[in-house]
Amino acid sequence: METSQLIILILIGIVAGIMSGFIGIGGGVIIVPALIYFLGLTQFQAQGTSLAIMLPPVGIMAFLNYYKADNVNLKYAAVIAITFIIGGYLGSKIALRMSPMHVRLVFGVIMLYVSGRLIWTSIQGIINNG
């Protein structure tokens, strides 16, 4: 694993942890798109790696299916899982100092951005690949 990859993984873990503690999101909304856009994983690899990070709360069987299909990067999952804990602590501290309406606004803006980006890149992929 290269230093630049490690830095990106740490940042993904911290941001996902902060967002999880701050507004209750992390895996599918932050980690999956980040692994795709910043590290070039496929959709299935990103989903499998995200499941490995959240194995206890999500479920072993879903992770095992992705793992058996060779769509899990365990090194990436380990780094993000460790930094996710730190980010979760920081995000919850930040959120608890803010009003619920401000937290809800941040959540809505993030969801709008992520969904718009996924829709746009999917349309581009469909157009470019016929």
C-alpha positions as CSV (number, residue, x, y, z in Angstrom):
1,M,0.0,0.0,0.0
2,E,1.4,3.4,-1.0
3,T,1.6,6.3,1.3
4,S,-0.8,8.3,-0.8
5,Q,-3.3,5.5,-0.6
6,L,-2.9,5.2,3.2
7,I,-3.5,9.0,3.5
8,I,-6.7,8.7,1.4
9,L,-7.9,5.8,3.4
10,I,-7.3,7.6,6.7
11,L,-9.2,10.7,5.4
12,I,-12.1,8.5,4.2
13,G,-12.2,6.9,7.7
14,I,-12.1,10.2,9.5
15,V,-14.7,11.9,7.3
16,A,-17.0,8.9,7.4
17,G,-16.6,8.7,11.1
18,I,-17.3,12.4,11.6
19,M,-20.4,12.2,9.3
20,S,-21.6,9.0,11.1
21,G,-21.3,10.7,14.5
22,F,-22.5,14.0,13.2
23,I,-25.6,13.0,11.2
24,G,-25.8,9.2,11.2
25,I,-24.4,8.4,7.8
26,G,-21.1,6.8,6.7
27,G,-20.9,3.5,4.9
28,G,-23.0,3.8,1.7
29,V,-23.1,7.5,1.5
30,I,-19.5,8.4,2.3
31,I,-17.3,5.4,2.1
32,V,-18.6,3.7,-1.1
33,P,-18.4,6.8,-3.3
34,A,-15.0,7.8,-1.8
35,L,-13.5,4.4,-2.6
36,I,-14.8,4.6,-6.1
37,Y,-13.8,8.2,-6.9
38,F,-10.5,8.5,-4.9
39,L,-9.1,5.0,-5.1
40,G,-10.6,3.6,-8.3
41,L,-12.4,0.6,-6.8
42,T,-15.3,-0.8,-8.7
43,Q,-18.9,-0.4,-7.3
44,F,-18.8,-4.0,-6.0
45,Q,-15.3,-3.7,-4.5
46,A,-16.3,-0.5,-2.8
47,Q,-19.5,-2.1,-1.4
48,G,-17.7,-5.2,-0.3
49,T,-15.0,-3.1,1.4
50,S,-17.6,-0.9,3.1
51,L,-19.4,-4.0,4.4
52,A,-16.1,-5.3,5.8
53,I,-15.7,-2.1,7.7
54,M,-19.2,-2.4,9.2
55,L,-19.2,-6.2,9.6
56,P,-20.7,-6.5,13.0
57,P,-23.6,-4.1,12.6
58,V,-24.3,-5.0,8.9
59,G,-24.0,-8.7,8.9
60,I,-21.4,-11.4,8.2
61,M,-23.3,-13.1,5.3
62,A,-23.4,-10.0,3.0
63,F,-19.7,-9.5,3.6
64,L,-18.9,-13.1,2.9
65,N,-20.7,-13.0,-0.5
66,Y,-18.6,-10.0,-1.6
67,Y,-15.4,-11.6,-0.1
68,K,-16.1,-14.9,-2.0
69,A,-16.5,-12.9,-5.2
70,D,-13.1,-11.3,-4.6
71,N,-14.7,-7.8,-4.1
72,V,-13.2,-6.9,-0.7
73,N,-10.0,-5.0,0.0
74,L,-9.2,-6.0,3.6
75,K,-6.3,-3.7,4.0
76,Y,-8.4,-0.7,3.0
77,A,-11.2,-1.8,5.2
78,A,-8.9,-2.1,8.3
79,V,-7.4,1.4,7.9
80,I,-10.8,3.0,7.4
81,A,-12.4,1.0,10.3
82,I,-9.7,2.3,12.7
83,T,-10.0,5.9,11.6
84,F,-13.8,5.6,11.4
85,I,-13.8,5.2,15.2
86,I,-11.9,8.5,15.7
87,G,-14.1,10.3,13.2
88,G,-17.3,9.0,14.8
89,Y,-16.2,10.4,18.2
90,L,-15.3,13.8,16.7
91,G,-18.5,14.0,14.6
92,S,-20.7,13.2,17.5
93,K,-19.0,15.9,19.6
94,I,-19.5,18.5,16.8
95,A,-23.2,17.5,16.3
96,L,-24.1,17.7,20.0
97,R,-22.9,21.3,20.1
98,M,-25.2,22.3,17.2
99,S,-29.0,22.7,16.9
100,P,-30.9,19.8,15.3
101,M,-32.0,22.0,12.4
102,H,-28.4,22.9,11.5
103,V,-27.5,19.2,11.6
104,R,-30.5,18.3,9.4
105,L,-29.5,21.0,6.9
106,V,-25.9,19.5,6.7
107,F,-27.4,16.0,6.2
108,G,-29.7,17.2,3.4
109,V,-26.9,19.1,1.6
110,I,-24.6,16.0,1.7
111,M,-27.4,13.7,0.5
112,L,-28.2,16.1,-2.3
113,Y,-24.6,16.4,-3.5
114,V,-23.9,12.6,-3.3
115,S,-27.1,11.6,-5.1
116,G,-26.6,14.3,-7.8
117,R,-23.0,13.1,-8.4
118,L,-24.0,9.5,-8.6
119,I,-26.8,10.3,-11.0
120,W,-24.6,12.5,-13.2
121,T,-21.7,10.0,-13.4
122,S,-24.2,7.1,-14.2
123,I,-25.8,9.1,-17.0
124,Q,-22.3,9.9,-18.4
125,G,-21.3,6.3,-18.2
126,I,-24.5,5.2,-20.1
127,I,-24.0,7.8,-22.8
128,N,-20.3,7.0,-23.2
129,N,-20.7,3.2,-23.2
130,G,-23.8,3.2,-25.4
